[in-house]
Amino acid sequence: MGIRLDWADERLWLLLEPRTVFEGITQANRTAATDFARERTVRRYNQTLNALLSFWSTLFASPQRDVLALGISAGVDAAFRLGDTTAYSGRARP
């Protein structure tokens, strides 16, 4: 799972991006691994994956408390409050 911050709609978003990670890739199995990953990515817009992302977003959410960036008591530290609102991407419907 990849995690990154993004700015959109005048808000900072914590993005959880599902990824397929392989170990032990060689020239002999690279094509099979690439095909497998592509097939998983094509079908990533589904209820099962949305349920998984909901779980992780609920786990990370802290709408009632601040999360400190550095956790220092002296000086300047950034504080964040992670909400539990999720937004899913999907294919456009005609």
N, C-alpha and C positions, 0 to 999 in steps of 0.2 A: 504494500500500500504506500503510495507516495503522498506526502503532505506538503502543502505550500500555502502561502498567503497570496491573496489577489485582491485588488481594489476594483469594485464595480458597484454601480448604483449608489455612489457616495458612501459606501461602507466597505470595511475590511472584512474579507471572507477567508475562513480556513477551509481549504479545499482538500478533500480526501479523494485520491485518485487510485482506483484499483489497478494493479500492475501484475503481470505474470513475470516471475523472476526465475531464472534457470541457473543451476550450478553445473559445472563440468561440461560446458559447451566446447565442442571440438569442430573441426571442419567437416567431419563425417556426420555429425548429428545437427549441425546448424540449420539446415534446410527444414528438417522435421520440427525443430523447436520453433522456427519462424512461422511455419504453417500453423502449428498448434496455437501460438500466441495470437496470430491474426484471427483465427477462428473464435477464440475466446473474446477478443476485442469486438468483433462484429456483433456478437450476441450479448454485449454487456448491458444493454438497456432492458432489464427485466426485473420482475418482482423480487426474485431471490437476491439479486445484487442490491436492490434498493433496501431490502430488509437488513442486509449486512452493513450497508452504509448508515442506516438508522441506528443500528446497535453502536457503531463506533462514534457517531456524532453524539449520542446520548451519554456514552462513556466519557467523552471529552468535555461535554457541556458543563458550565459552571455559572448559570445565570444569577445565582444568589451570592457569589463571592468573586473577588478579584484574583486573577492569576498574575503574579509578578514576573516580568521578563528576566530579571537578574537575581531577584531575591536578596537584595542588599538593604541594609538598614540605614546606611549613611550615603548621602548623595542623591542623585536623580535615578529613578527607576520607572519604567513604564508598567502600567497596570492594564490588564485586559479583562473583559468579562465575556466569556464564550456562551452565546445563546444556544438554545436547543432547536432552533428553526432550521429545517433542511430544505434544500432545493435540488431537484434532480434534473439532469439533462436527459433528453430523449430525442427520438426522431420526430421531425415535423409531420403532422398528419394533414393530408389534403382536405 
